[in-house]
Amino acid sequence: MAVASPCINICRMHAGTGWCEGCARTIDEIAAWSRLDDATRQRVQDMLPQRQVVLRALISPAQSNPRMGVPKAAS
């Protein structure tokens, strides 16, 4: 099954990290997404929860993205 894009249509790059405040990908990852194979897409997806934790800590609550969700607990 194809790995779906994590885009949630909140496309704003965080200046300090270079990650999208909506999906937590870099601009290069976003631009290349349609050309990536599923294994590479999954590797990108696997990095996003930790990036989202960092972004939530950096973005004030008034600006935070409620659709970013809560990260899964480490097992």
Predicted model as a PDB file, atoms N, CA, C, CB and O in Angstrom, pLDDT in the B-factor column:
MODEL        1                                                                  
ATOM      1  N   MET A   1       0.845  -1.180   0.000  1.00 72.00           N  
ATOM      2  CA  MET A   1       0.000   0.000   0.000  1.00 72.00           C  
ATOM      3  C   MET A   1       0.891   1.245   0.000  1.00 72.00           C  
ATOM      4  CB  MET A   1      -0.961  -0.003   1.225  1.00 72.00           C  
ATOM      5  O   MET A   1       1.907   1.291   0.693  1.00 72.00           O  
ATOM      6  N   ALA A   2       0.509   2.223  -0.764  1.00 87.00           N  
ATOM      7  CA  ALA A   2       1.284   3.461  -0.877  1.00 87.00           C  
ATOM      8  C   ALA A   2       1.250   4.250   0.434  1.00 87.00           C  
ATOM      9  CB  ALA A   2       0.745   4.329  -2.031  1.00 87.00           C  
ATOM     10  O   ALA A   2       0.239   4.278   1.137  1.00 87.00           O  
ATOM     11  N   VAL A   3       2.372   4.884   0.741  1.00 92.00           N  
ATOM     12  CA  VAL A   3       2.468   5.722   1.940  1.00 92.00           C  
ATOM     13  C   VAL A   3       1.880   7.087   1.598  1.00 92.00           C  
ATOM     14  CB  VAL A   3       3.962   5.852   2.444  1.00 92.00           C  
ATOM     15  O   VAL A   3       2.380   7.780   0.712  1.00 92.00           O  
ATOM     16  N   ALA A   4       0.828   7.465   2.295  1.00 93.00           N  
ATOM     17  CA  ALA A   4       0.121   8.717   2.017  1.00 93.00           C  
ATOM     18  C   ALA A   4       0.921   9.921   2.499  1.00 93.00           C  
ATOM     19  CB  ALA A   4      -1.259   8.707   2.678  1.00 93.00           C  
ATOM     20  O   ALA A   4       1.730   9.827   3.422  1.00 93.00           O  
ATOM     21  N   SER A   5       0.676  11.030   1.861  1.00 95.00           N  
ATOM     22  CA  SER A   5       1.309  12.280   2.266  1.00 95.00           C  
ATOM     23  C   SER A   5       0.802  12.697   3.643  1.00 95.00           C  
ATOM     24  CB  SER A   5       1.038  13.392   1.227  1.00 95.00           C  
ATOM     25  O   SER A   5      -0.391  12.573   3.921  1.00 95.00           O  
ATOM     26  N   PRO A   6       1.685  13.189   4.507  1.00 96.00           N  
ATOM     27  CA  PRO A   6       1.258  13.669   5.820  1.00 96.00           C  
ATOM     28  C   PRO A   6       0.727  15.103   5.786  1.00 96.00           C  
ATOM     29  CB  PRO A   6       2.409  13.580   6.793  1.00 96.00           C  
ATOM     30  O   PRO A   6       0.391  15.658   6.832  1.00 96.00           O  
ATOM     31  N   CYS A   7       0.648  15.705   4.608  1.00 96.00           N  
ATOM     32  CA  CYS A   7       0.207  17.096   4.484  1.00 96.00           C  
ATOM     33  C   CYS A   7      -1.199  17.269   5.056  1.00 96.00           C  
ATOM     34  CB  CYS A   7       0.240  17.546   3.009  1.00 96.00           C  
ATOM     35  O   CYS A   7      -2.100  16.481   4.769  1.00 96.00           O  
ATOM     36  N   ILE A   8      -1.373  18.321   5.877  1.00 94.00           N  
ATOM     37  CA  ILE A   8      -2.695  18.642   6.428  1.00 94.00           C  
ATOM     38  C   ILE A   8      -3.138  20.047   6.005  1.00 94.00           C  
ATOM     39  CB  ILE A   8      -2.675  18.533   7.970  1.00 94.00           C  
ATOM     40  O   ILE A   8      -4.011  20.653   6.627  1.00 94.00           O  
ATOM     41  N   ASN A   9      -2.522  20.544   4.945  1.00 94.00           N  
ATOM     42  CA  ASN A   9      -2.875  21.839   4.356  1.00 94.00           C  
ATOM     43  C   ASN A   9      -2.667  23.018   5.298  1.00 94.00           C  
ATOM     44  CB  ASN A   9      -4.303  21.814   3.912  1.00 94.00           C  
ATOM     45  O   ASN A   9      -3.381  24.018   5.222  1.00 94.00           O  
ATOM     46  N   ILE A  10      -1.698  22.894   6.175  1.00 91.00           N  
ATOM     47  CA  ILE A  10      -1.228  24.029   6.973  1.00 91.00           C  
ATOM     48  C   ILE A  10       0.234  24.175   6.581  1.00 91.00           C  
ATOM     49  CB  ILE A  10      -1.423  23.807   8.565  1.00 91.00           C  
ATOM     50  O   ILE A  10       1.121  23.600   7.211  1.00 91.00           O  
ATOM     51  N   CYS A  11       0.465  24.939   5.549  1.00 93.00           N  
ATOM     52  CA  CYS A  11       1.781  25.004   4.917  1.00 93.00           C  
ATOM     53  C   CYS A  11       2.487  26.300   5.300  1.00 93.00           C  
ATOM     54  CB  CYS A  11       1.655  24.894   3.383  1.00 93.00           C  
ATOM     55  O   CYS A  11       2.340  27.337   4.653  1.00 93.00           O  
ATOM     56  N   ARG A  12       3.252  26.197   6.370  1.00 94.00           N  
ATOM     57  CA  ARG A  12       3.994  27.347   6.884  1.00 94.00           C  
ATOM     58  C   ARG A  12       5.299  26.798   7.443  1.00 94.00           C  
ATOM     59  CB  ARG A  12       3.171  28.147   7.986  1.00 94.00           C  
ATOM     60  O   ARG A  12       5.298  25.946   8.332  1.00 94.00           O  
ATOM     61  N   MET A  13       6.418  27.298   6.909  1.00 96.00           N  
ATOM     62  CA  MET A  13       7.717  26.786   7.334  1.00 96.00           C  
ATOM     63  C   MET A  13       8.173  27.487   8.614  1.00 96.00           C  
ATOM     64  CB  MET A  13       8.764  26.970   6.217  1.00 96.00           C  
ATOM     65  O   MET A  13       8.113  28.713   8.716  1.00 96.00           O  
ATOM     66  N   HIS A  14       8.627  26.701   9.579  1.00 95.00           N  
ATOM     67  CA  HIS A  14       9.159  27.242  10.831  1.00 95.00           C  
ATOM     68  C   HIS A  14      10.588  27.680  10.566  1.00 95.00           C  
ATOM     69  CB  HIS A  14       9.093  26.188  12.001  1.00 95.00           C  
ATOM     70  O   HIS A  14      11.424  26.874  10.161  1.00 95.00           O  
ATOM     71  N   ALA A  15      10.866  28.946  10.790  1.00 93.00           N  
ATOM     72  CA  ALA A  15      12.181  29.514  10.460  1.00 93.00           C  
ATOM     73  C   ALA A  15      13.319  28.857  11.221  1.00 93.00           C  
ATOM     74  CB  ALA A  15      12.188  30.996  10.741  1.00 93.00           C  
ATOM     75  O   ALA A  15      14.403  28.677  10.667  1.00 93.00           O  
ATOM     76  N   GLY A  16      13.101  28.499  12.462  1.00 93.00           N  
ATOM     77  CA  GLY A  16      14.173  27.941  13.282  1.00 93.00           C  
ATOM     78  C   GLY A  16      14.554  26.518  12.935  1.00 93.00           C  
ATOM     79  O   GLY A  16      15.719  26.140  13.057  1.00 93.00           O  
ATOM     80  N   THR A  17      13.581  25.719  12.502  1.00 96.00           N  
ATOM     81  CA  THR A  17      13.845  24.309  12.220  1.00 96.00           C  
ATOM     82  C   THR A  17      13.902  23.994  10.733  1.00 96.00           C  
ATOM     83  CB  THR A  17      12.794  23.460  12.866  1.00 96.00           C  
ATOM     84  O   THR A  17      14.559  23.038  10.322  1.00 96.00           O  
ATOM     85  N   GLY A  18      13.210  24.799   9.925  1.00 96.00           N  
ATOM     86  CA  GLY A  18      13.106  24.483   8.505  1.00 96.00           C  
ATOM     87  C   GLY A  18      12.046  23.427   8.227  1.00 96.00           C  
ATOM     88  O   GLY A  18      11.985  22.889   7.121  1.00 96.00           O  
ATOM     89  N   TRP A  19      11.207  23.123   9.222  1.00 97.00           N  
ATOM     90  CA  TRP A  19      10.143  22.133   9.061  1.00 97.00           C  
ATOM     91  C   TRP A  19       8.807  22.831   8.876  1.00 97.00           C  
ATOM     92  CB  TRP A  19      10.090  21.182  10.272  1.00 97.00           C  
ATOM     93  O   TRP A  19       8.574  23.915   9.411  1.00 97.00           O  
ATOM     94  N   CYS A  20       7.938  22.192   8.112  1.00 96.00           N  
ATOM     95  CA  CYS A  20       6.575  22.698   7.943  1.00 96.00           C  
ATOM     96  C   CYS A  20       5.847  22.590   9.276  1.00 96.00           C  
ATOM     97  CB  CYS A  20       5.811  21.914   6.825  1.00 96.00           C  
ATOM     98  O   CYS A  20       5.905  21.548   9.928  1.00 96.00           O  
ATOM     99  N   GLU A  21       5.170  23.645   9.684  1.00 95.00           N  
ATOM    100  CA  GLU A  21       4.429  23.635  10.949  1.00 95.00           C  
ATOM    101  C   GLU A  21       3.192  22.749  10.877  1.00 95.00           C  
ATOM    102  CB  GLU A  21       4.024  25.050  11.331  1.00 95.00           C  
ATOM    103  O   GLU A  21       2.621  22.408  11.913  1.00 95.00           O  
ATOM    104  N   GLY A  22       2.771  22.375   9.685  1.00 94.00           N  
ATOM    105  CA  GLY A  22       1.627  21.476   9.540  1.00 94.00           C  
ATOM    106  C   GLY A  22       2.009  20.012   9.561  1.00 94.00           C  
ATOM    107  O   GLY A  22       1.420  19.229  10.307  1.00 94.00           O  
ATOM    108  N   CYS A  23       2.990  19.628   8.751  1.00 96.00           N  
ATOM    109  CA  CYS A  23       3.327  18.202   8.633  1.00 96.00           C  
ATOM    110  C   CYS A  23       4.711  17.840   9.158  1.00 96.00           C  
ATOM    111  CB  CYS A  23       3.231  17.787   7.204  1.00 96.00           C  
ATOM    112  O   CYS A  23       5.024  16.658   9.300  1.00 96.00           O  
ATOM    113  N   ALA A  24       5.538  18.827   9.446  1.00 97.00           N  
ATOM    114  CA  ALA A  24       6.883  18.643  10.010  1.00 97.00           C  
ATOM    115  C   ALA A  24       7.917  18.151   9.006  1.00 97.00           C  
ATOM    116  CB  ALA A  24       6.818  17.679  11.148  1.00 97.00           C  
ATOM    117  O   ALA A  24       9.007  17.730   9.395  1.00 97.00           O  
ATOM    118  N   ARG A  25       7.585  18.200   7.716  1.00 98.00           N  
ATOM    119  CA  ARG A  25       8.592  17.834   6.712  1.00 98.00           C  
ATOM    120  C   ARG A  25       9.412  19.056   6.328  1.00 98.00           C  
ATOM    121  CB  ARG A  25       7.925  17.220   5.458  1.00 98.00           C  
ATOM    122  O   ARG A  25       8.989  20.195   6.527  1.00 98.00           O  
ATOM    123  N   THR A  26      10.606  18.795   5.766  1.00 97.00           N  
ATOM    124  CA  THR A  26      11.416  19.878   5.221  1.00 97.00           C  
ATOM    125  C   THR A  26      10.882  20.244   3.842  1.00 97.00           C  
ATOM    126  CB  THR A  26      12.919  19.476   5.147  1.00 97.00           C  
ATOM    127  O   THR A  26      10.108  19.496   3.245  1.00 97.00           O  
ATOM    128  N   ILE A  27      11.302  21.396   3.347  1.00 97.00           N  
ATOM    129  CA  ILE A  27      10.867  21.807   2.009  1.00 97.00           C  
ATOM    130  C   ILE A  27      11.358  20.810   0.960  1.00 97.00           C  
ATOM    131  CB  ILE A  27      11.383  23.229   1.681  1.00 97.00           C  
ATOM    132  O   ILE A  27      10.654  20.541  -0.013  1.00 97.00           O  
ATOM    133  N   ASP A  28      12.551  20.263   1.148  1.00 97.00           N  
ATOM    134  CA  ASP A  28      13.072  19.264   0.204  1.00 97.00           C  
ATOM    135  C   ASP A  28      12.242  17.980   0.237  1.00 97.00           C  
ATOM    136  CB  ASP A  28      14.542  18.944   0.523  1.00 97.00           C  
ATOM    137  O   ASP A  28      11.979  17.388  -0.809  1.00 97.00           O  
ATOM    138  N   GLU A  29      11.830  17.549   1.429  1.00 97.00           N  
ATOM    139  CA  GLU A  29      10.994  16.353   1.540  1.00 97.00           C  
ATOM    140  C   GLU A  29       9.631  16.586   0.899  1.00 97.00           C  
ATOM    141  CB  GLU A  29      10.824  15.949   3.014  1.00 97.00           C  
ATOM    142  O   GLU A  29       9.091  15.696   0.241  1.00 97.00           O  
ATOM    143  N   ILE A  30       9.081  17.765   1.086  1.00 97.00           N  
ATOM    144  CA  ILE A  30       7.782  18.094   0.483  1.00 97.00           C  
ATOM    145  C   ILE A  30       7.899  18.097  -1.039  1.00 97.00           C  
ATOM    146  CB  ILE A  30       7.273  19.473   0.988  1.00 97.00           C  
ATOM    147  O   ILE A  30       7.070  17.508  -1.733  1.00 97.00           O  
ATOM    148  N   ALA A  31       8.929  18.760  -1.551  1.00 96.00           N  
ATOM    149  CA  ALA A  31       9.105  18.873  -2.998  1.00 96.00           C  
ATOM    150  C   ALA A  31       9.348  17.514  -3.656  1.00 96.00           C  
ATOM    151  CB  ALA A  31      10.262  19.809  -3.308  1.00 96.00           C  
ATOM    152  O   ALA A  31       8.900  17.284  -4.779  1.00 96.00           O  
ATOM    153  N   ALA A  32      10.044  16.626  -2.976  1.00 97.00           N  
ATOM    154  CA  ALA A  32      10.402  15.330  -3.559  1.00 97.00           C  
ATOM    155  C   ALA A  32       9.355  14.249  -3.328  1.00 97.00           C  
ATOM    156  CB  ALA A  32      11.712  14.870  -2.998  1.00 97.00           C  
ATOM    157  O   ALA A  32       9.439  13.179  -3.931  1.00 97.00           O  
ATOM    158  N   TRP A  33       8.369  14.503  -2.470  1.00 96.00           N  
ATOM    159  CA  TRP A  33       7.439  13.463  -2.026  1.00 96.00           C  
ATOM    160  C   TRP A  33       6.873  12.622  -3.168  1.00 96.00           C  
ATOM    161  CB  TRP A  33       6.308  14.092  -1.268  1.00 96.00           C  
ATOM    162  O   TRP A  33       6.852  11.396  -3.067  1.00 96.00           O  
ATOM    163  N   SER A  34       6.425  13.234  -4.225  1.00 95.00           N  
ATOM    164  CA  SER A  34       5.782  12.478  -5.317  1.00 95.00           C  
ATOM    165  C   SER A  34       6.761  11.572  -6.059  1.00 95.00           C  
ATOM    166  CB  SER A  34       5.137  13.439  -6.309  1.00 95.00           C  
ATOM    167  O   SER A  34       6.345  10.652  -6.762  1.00 95.00           O  
ATOM    168  N   ARG A  35       8.045  11.826  -5.906  1.00 96.00           N  
ATOM    169  CA  ARG A  35       9.058  11.012  -6.591  1.00 96.00           C  
ATOM    170  C   ARG A  35       9.701   9.965  -5.681  1.00 96.00           C  
ATOM    171  CB  ARG A  35      10.137  11.909  -7.159  1.00 96.00           C  
ATOM    172  O   ARG A  35      10.463   9.122  -6.155  1.00 96.00           O  
ATOM    173  N   LEU A  36       9.405  10.007  -4.391  1.00 96.00           N  
ATOM    174  CA  LEU A  36      10.010   9.072  -3.451  1.00 96.00           C  
ATOM    175  C   LEU A  36       9.343   7.701  -3.524  1.00 96.00           C  
ATOM    176  CB  LEU A  36       9.924   9.622  -2.029  1.00 96.00           C  
ATOM    177  O   LEU A  36       8.138   7.597  -3.757  1.00 96.00           O  
ATOM    178  N   ASP A  37      10.136   6.654  -3.324  1.00 96.00           N  
ATOM    179  CA  ASP A  37       9.530   5.325  -3.233  1.00 96.00           C  
ATOM    180  C   ASP A  37       8.920   5.160  -1.835  1.00 96.00           C  
ATOM    181  CB  ASP A  37      10.590   4.197  -3.522  1.00 96.00           C  
ATOM    182  O   ASP A  37       9.180   5.961  -0.938  1.00 96.00           O  
ATOM    183  N   ASP A  38       8.116   4.124  -1.667  1.00 96.00           N  
ATOM    184  CA  ASP A  38       7.391   3.949  -0.403  1.00 96.00           C  
ATOM    185  C   ASP A  38       8.328   3.755   0.786  1.00 96.00           C  
ATOM    186  CB  ASP A  38       6.450   2.762  -0.504  1.00 96.00           C  
ATOM    187  O   ASP A  38       8.023   4.218   1.885  1.00 96.00           O  
ATOM    188  N   ALA A  39       9.453   3.085   0.592  1.00 96.00           N  
ATOM    189  CA  ALA A  39      10.390   2.879   1.705  1.00 96.00           C  
ATOM    190  C   ALA A  39      10.956   4.216   2.183  1.00 96.00           C  
ATOM    191  CB  ALA A  39      11.540   1.933   1.281  1.00 96.00           C  
ATOM    192  O   ALA A  39      11.090   4.442   3.386  1.00 96.00           O  
ATOM    193  N   THR A  40      11.285   5.089   1.252  1.00 97.00           N  
ATOM    194  CA  THR A  40      11.814   6.401   1.619  1.00 97.00           C  
ATOM    195  C   THR A  40      10.721   7.257   2.244  1.00 97.00           C  
ATOM    196  CB  THR A  40      12.410   7.109   0.391  1.00 97.00           C  
ATOM    197  O   THR A  40      10.974   7.968   3.217  1.00 97.00           O  
ATOM    198  N   ARG A  41       9.520   7.199   1.703  1.00 97.00           N  
ATOM    199  CA  ARG A  41       8.393   7.930   2.298  1.00 97.00           C  
ATOM    200  C   ARG A  41       8.173   7.474   3.740  1.00 97.00           C  
ATOM    201  CB  ARG A  41       7.100   7.720   1.464  1.00 97.00           C  
ATOM    202  O   ARG A  41       7.923   8.295   4.623  1.00 97.00           O  
ATOM    203  N   GLN A  42       8.267   6.176   3.974  1.00 96.00           N  
ATOM    204  CA  GLN A  42       8.065   5.661   5.330  1.00 96.00           C  
ATOM    205  C   GLN A  42       9.163   6.140   6.266  1.00 96.00           C  
ATOM    206  CB  GLN A  42       8.016   4.131   5.322  1.00 96.00           C  
ATOM    207  O   GLN A  42       8.891   6.444   7.428  1.00 96.00           O  
ATOM    208  N   ARG A  43      10.396   6.215   5.785  1.00 97.00           N  
ATOM    209  CA  ARG A  43      11.482   6.735   6.625  1.00 97.00           C  
ATOM    210  C   ARG A  43      11.216   8.184   7.018  1.00 97.00           C  
ATOM    211  CB  ARG A  43      12.834   6.627   5.893  1.00 97.00           C  
ATOM    212  O   ARG A  43      11.468   8.578   8.157  1.00 97.00           O  
ATOM    213  N   VAL A  44      10.708   8.975   6.077  1.00 97.00           N  
ATOM    214  CA  VAL A  44      10.348  10.359   6.387  1.00 97.00           C  
ATOM    215  C   VAL A  44       9.220  10.364   7.410  1.00 97.00           C  
ATOM    216  CB  VAL A  44       9.928  11.131   5.101  1.00 97.00           C  
ATOM    217  O   VAL A  44       9.289  11.079   8.410  1.00 97.00           O  
ATOM    218  N   GLN A  45       8.186   9.572   7.164  1.00 97.00           N  
ATOM    219  CA  GLN A  45       7.042   9.500   8.099  1.00 97.00           C  
ATOM    220  C   GLN A  45       7.510   9.131   9.504  1.00 97.00           C  
ATOM    221  CB  GLN A  45       5.997   8.467   7.605  1.00 97.00           C  
ATOM    222  O   GLN A  45       6.992   9.662  10.487  1.00 97.00           O  
ATOM    223  N   ASP A  46       8.478   8.233   9.608  1.00 97.00           N  
ATOM    224  CA  ASP A  46       8.950   7.773  10.910  1.00 97.00           C  
ATOM    225  C   ASP A  46       9.642   8.885  11.703  1.00 97.00           C  
ATOM    226  CB  ASP A  46       9.899   6.602  10.729  1.00 97.00           C  
ATOM    227  O   ASP A  46       9.692   8.817  12.931  1.00 97.00           O  
ATOM    228  N   MET A  47      10.176   9.904  11.025  1.00 97.00           N  
ATOM    229  CA  MET A  47      10.843  11.018  11.707  1.00 97.00           C  
ATOM    230  C   MET A  47       9.866  12.087  12.193  1.00 97.00           C  
ATOM    231  CB  MET A  47      11.858  11.649  10.781  1.00 97.00           C  
ATOM    232  O   MET A  47      10.201  12.880  13.073  1.00 97.00           O  
ATOM    233  N   LEU A  48       8.674  12.111  11.630  1.00 97.00           N  
ATOM    234  CA  LEU A  48       7.752  13.214  11.881  1.00 97.00           C  
ATOM    235  C   LEU A  48       7.244  13.323  13.319  1.00 97.00           C  
ATOM    236  CB  LEU A  48       6.595  13.085  10.977  1.00 97.00           C  
ATOM    237  O   LEU A  48       7.138  14.444  13.815  1.00 97.00           O  
ATOM    238  N   PRO A  49       6.924  12.238  14.018  1.00 96.00           N  
ATOM    239  CA  PRO A  49       6.435  12.410  15.395  1.00 96.00           C  
ATOM    240  C   PRO A  49       7.423  13.153  16.294  1.00 96.00           C  
ATOM    241  CB  PRO A  49       6.130  11.057  16.001  1.00 96.00           C  
ATOM    242  O   PRO A  49       7.013  14.011  17.077  1.00 96.00           O  
ATOM    243  N   GLN A  50       8.702  12.841  16.197  1.00 97.00           N  
ATOM    244  CA  GLN A  50       9.675  13.536  17.037  1.00 97.00           C  
ATOM    245  C   GLN A  50       9.809  14.995  16.622  1.00 97.00           C  
ATOM    246  CB  GLN A  50      11.039  12.841  16.965  1.00 97.00           C  
ATOM    247  O   GLN A  50       9.954  15.872  17.474  1.00 97.00           O  
ATOM    248  N   ARG A  51       9.761  15.259  15.335  1.00 96.00           N  
ATOM    249  CA  ARG A  51       9.798  16.648  14.872  1.00 96.00           C  
ATOM    250  C   ARG A  51       8.590  17.417  15.396  1.00 96.00           C  
ATOM    251  CB  ARG A  51       9.840  16.707  13.332  1.00 96.00           C  
ATOM    252  O   ARG A  51       8.713  18.582  15.774  1.00 96.00           O  
ATOM    253  N   GLN A  52       7.430  16.776  15.420  1.00 94.00           N  
ATOM    254  CA  GLN A  52       6.219  17.438  15.898  1.00 94.00           C  
ATOM    255  C   GLN A  52       6.338  17.790  17.375  1.00 94.00           C  
ATOM    256  CB  GLN A  52       4.995  16.549  15.665  1.00 94.00           C  
ATOM    257  O   GLN A  52       5.837  18.830  17.804  1.00 94.00           O  
ATOM    258  N   VAL A  53       6.990  16.944  18.154  1.00 94.00           N  
ATOM    259  CA  VAL A  53       7.228  17.240  19.566  1.00 94.00           C  
ATOM    260  C   VAL A  53       8.069  18.512  19.677  1.00 94.00           C  
ATOM    261  CB  VAL A  53       7.935  16.044  20.277  1.00 94.00           C  
ATOM    262  O   VAL A  53       7.763  19.400  20.473  1.00 94.00           O  
ATOM    263  N   VAL A  54       9.119  18.590  18.882  1.00 94.00           N  
ATOM    264  CA  VAL A  54       9.996  19.770  18.902  1.00 94.00           C  
ATOM    265  C   VAL A  54       9.217  21.006  18.472  1.00 94.00           C  
ATOM    266  CB  VAL A  54      11.226  19.562  17.978  1.00 94.00           C  
ATOM    267  O   VAL A  54       9.313  22.050  19.116  1.00 94.00           O  
ATOM    268  N   LEU A  55       8.451  20.900  17.395  1.00 93.00           N  
ATOM    269  CA  LEU A  55       7.680  22.048  16.919  1.00 93.00           C  
ATOM    270  C   LEU A  55       6.685  22.536  17.963  1.00 93.00           C  
ATOM    271  CB  LEU A  55       6.945  21.691  15.638  1.00 93.00           C  
ATOM    272  O   LEU A  55       6.541  23.742  18.165  1.00 93.00           O  
ATOM    273  N   ARG A  56       5.997  21.608  18.629  1.00 90.00           N  
ATOM    274  CA  ARG A  56       5.035  22.013  19.667  1.00 90.00           C  
ATOM    275  C   ARG A  56       5.731  22.772  20.781  1.00 90.00           C  
ATOM    276  CB  ARG A  56       4.308  20.788  20.244  1.00 90.00           C  
ATOM    277  O   ARG A  56       5.162  23.708  21.341  1.00 90.00           O  
ATOM    278  N   ALA A  57       6.951  22.384  21.108  1.00 91.00           N  
ATOM    279  CA  ALA A  57       7.692  23.077  22.165  1.00 91.00           C  
ATOM    280  C   ALA A  57       8.136  24.469  21.728  1.00 91.00           C  
ATOM    281  CB  ALA A  57       8.908  22.255  22.579  1.00 91.00           C  
ATOM    282  O   ALA A  57       8.291  25.362  22.562  1.00 91.00           O  
ATOM    283  N   LEU A  58       8.338  24.657  20.434  1.00 90.00           N  
ATOM    284  CA  LEU A  58       8.831  25.935  19.923  1.00 90.00           C  
ATOM    285  C   LEU A  58       7.734  26.923  19.561  1.00 90.00           C  
ATOM    286  CB  LEU A  58       9.679  25.696  18.727  1.00 90.00           C  
ATOM    287  O   LEU A  58       7.950  28.135  19.592  1.00 90.00           O  
ATOM    288  N   ILE A  59       6.569  26.414  19.221  1.00 85.00           N  
ATOM    289  CA  ILE A  59       5.468  27.264  18.770  1.00 85.00           C  
ATOM    290  C   ILE A  59       4.568  27.574  19.966  1.00 85.00           C  
ATOM    291  CB  ILE A  59       4.656  26.576  17.618  1.00 85.00           C  
ATOM    292  O   ILE A  59       4.183  26.673  20.711  1.00 85.00           O  
ATOM    293  N   SER A  60       4.242  28.830  20.139  1.00 71.00           N  
ATOM    294  CA  SER A  60       3.385  29.212  21.262  1.00 71.00           C  
ATOM    295  C   SER A  60       2.021  28.546  21.133  1.00 71.00           C  
ATOM    296  CB  SER A  60       3.228  30.746  21.332  1.00 71.00           C  
ATOM    297  O   SER A  60       1.582  28.262  20.019  1.00 71.00           O  
ATOM    298  N   PRO A  61       1.340  28.290  22.257  1.00 62.00           N  
ATOM    299  CA  PRO A  61       0.027  27.638  22.215  1.00 62.00           C  
ATOM    300  C   PRO A  61      -0.973  28.355  21.317  1.00 62.00           C  
ATOM    301  CB  PRO A  61      -0.536  27.542  23.605  1.00 62.00           C  
ATOM    302  O   PRO A  61      -1.796  27.707  20.670  1.00 62.00           O  
ATOM    303  N   ALA A  62      -0.914  29.660  21.268  1.00 56.00           N  
ATOM    304  CA  ALA A  62      -1.855  30.413  20.430  1.00 56.00           C  
ATOM    305  C   ALA A  62      -1.606  30.150  18.950  1.00 56.00           C  
ATOM    306  CB  ALA A  62      -1.746  31.915  20.718  1.00 56.00           C  
ATOM    307  O   ALA A  62      -2.522  30.280  18.138  1.00 56.00           O  
ATOM    308  N   GLN A  63      -0.387  29.784  18.594  1.00 57.00           N  
ATOM    309  CA  GLN A  63      -0.051  29.541  17.191  1.00 57.00           C  
ATOM    310  C   GLN A  63       0.022  28.060  16.863  1.00 57.00           C  
ATOM    311  CB  GLN A  63       1.264  30.199  16.851  1.00 57.00           C  
ATOM    312  O   GLN A  63       0.167  27.701  15.694  1.00 57.00           O  
ATOM    313  N   SER A  64      -0.075  27.193  17.859  1.00 53.00           N  
ATOM    314  CA  SER A  64       0.144  25.778  17.608  1.00 53.00           C  
ATOM    315  C   SER A  64      -0.947  25.203  16.723  1.00 53.00           C  
ATOM    316  CB  SER A  64       0.211  25.012  18.916  1.00 53.00           C  
ATOM    317  O   SER A  64      -2.047  25.747  16.621  1.00 53.00           O  
ATOM    318  N   ASN A  65      -0.617  24.101  16.091  1.00 56.00           N  
ATOM    319  CA  ASN A  65      -1.498  23.442  15.161  1.00 56.00           C  
ATOM    320  C   ASN A  65      -2.261  22.336  15.889  1.00 56.00           C  
ATOM    321  CB  ASN A  65      -0.708  22.879  13.964  1.00 56.00           C  
ATOM    322  O   ASN A  65      -1.669  21.303  16.201  1.00 56.00           O  
ATOM    323  N   PRO A  66      -3.545  22.516  16.169  1.00 56.00           N  
ATOM    324  CA  PRO A  66      -4.297  21.501  16.900  1.00 56.00           C  
ATOM    325  C   PRO A  66      -4.434  20.204  16.125  1.00 56.00           C  
ATOM    326  CB  PRO A  66      -5.660  22.023  17.247  1.00 56.00           C  
ATOM    327  O   PRO A  66      -4.707  19.162  16.721  1.00 56.00           O  
ATOM    328  N   ARG A  67      -4.254  20.239  14.815  1.00 61.00           N  
ATOM    329  CA  ARG A  67      -4.380  19.028  14.002  1.00 61.00           C  
ATOM    330  C   ARG A  67      -3.103  18.199  14.010  1.00 61.00           C  
ATOM    331  CB  ARG A  67      -4.743  19.393  12.573  1.00 61.00           C  
ATOM    332  O   ARG A  67      -3.081  17.097  13.463  1.00 61.00           O  
ATOM    333  N   MET A  68      -2.033  18.715  14.626  1.00 57.00           N  
ATOM    334  CA  MET A  68      -0.766  18.001  14.646  1.00 57.00           C  
ATOM    335  C   MET A  68      -0.887  16.725  15.493  1.00 57.00           C  
ATOM    336  CB  MET A  68       0.357  18.913  15.191  1.00 57.00           C  
ATOM    337  O   MET A  68      -0.136  15.772  15.287  1.00 57.00           O  
ATOM    338  N   GLY A  69      -1.799  16.708  16.413  1.00 55.00           N  
ATOM    339  CA  GLY A  69      -2.038  15.516  17.201  1.00 55.00           C  
ATOM    340  C   GLY A  69      -1.063  15.336  18.348  1.00 55.00           C  
ATOM    341  O   GLY A  69      -0.173  16.153  18.584  1.00 55.00           O  
ATOM    342  N   VAL A  70      -1.264  14.259  19.034  1.00 49.00           N  
ATOM    343  CA  VAL A  70      -0.443  13.909  20.181  1.00 49.00           C  
ATOM    344  C   VAL A  70       0.447  12.753  19.762  1.00 49.00           C  
ATOM    345  CB  VAL A  70      -1.315  13.540  21.431  1.00 49.00           C  
ATOM    346  O   VAL A  70      -0.045  11.783  19.186  1.00 49.00           O  
ATOM    347  N   PRO A  71       1.742  12.828  20.035  1.00 48.00           N  
ATOM    348  CA  PRO A  71       2.626  11.745  19.611  1.00 48.00           C  
ATOM    349  C   PRO A  71       2.313  10.451  20.340  1.00 48.00           C  
ATOM    350  CB  PRO A  71       4.077  12.127  19.839  1.00 48.00           C  
ATOM    351  O   PRO A  71       1.866  10.454  21.487  1.00 48.00           O  
ATOM    352  N   LYS A  72       2.562   9.334  19.642  1.00 46.00           N  
ATOM    353  CA  LYS A  72       2.359   8.019  20.252  1.00 46.00           C  
ATOM    354  C   LYS A  72       3.443   7.799  21.308  1.00 46.00           C  
ATOM    355  CB  LYS A  72       2.389   6.881  19.170  1.00 46.00           C  
ATOM    356  O   LYS A  72       4.588   8.222  21.144  1.00 46.00           O  
ATOM    357  N   ALA A  73       3.064   7.142  22.369  1.00 48.00           N  
ATOM    358  CA  ALA A  73       4.031   6.815  23.425  1.00 48.00           C  
ATOM    359  C   ALA A  73       5.023   5.797  22.895  1.00 48.00           C  
ATOM    360  CB  ALA A  73       3.318   6.271  24.695  1.00 48.00           C  
ATOM    361  O   ALA A  73       4.651   4.896  22.144  1.00 48.00           O  
ATOM    362  N   ALA A  74       6.255   5.932  23.275  1.00 48.00           N  
ATOM    363  CA  ALA A  74       7.282   4.979  22.870  1.00 48.00           C  
ATOM    364  C   ALA A  74       6.983   3.628  23.521  1.00 48.00           C  
ATOM    365  CB  ALA A  74       8.706   5.486  23.263  1.00 48.00           C  
ATOM    366  O   ALA A  74       6.594   3.551  24.686  1.00 48.00           O  
ATOM    367  N   SER A  75       7.176   2.568  22.734  1.00 44.00           N  
ATOM    368  CA  SER A  75       6.906   1.241  23.298  1.00 44.00           C  
ATOM    369  C   SER A  75       8.165   0.511  23.629  1.00 44.00           C  
ATOM    370  CB  SER A  75       6.088   0.416  22.352  1.00 44.00           C  
ATOM    371  O   SER A  75       8.114  -0.620  24.113  1.00 44.00           O  
TER     372      SER A  75                                                      
ENDMDL                                                                          
END                                                                             
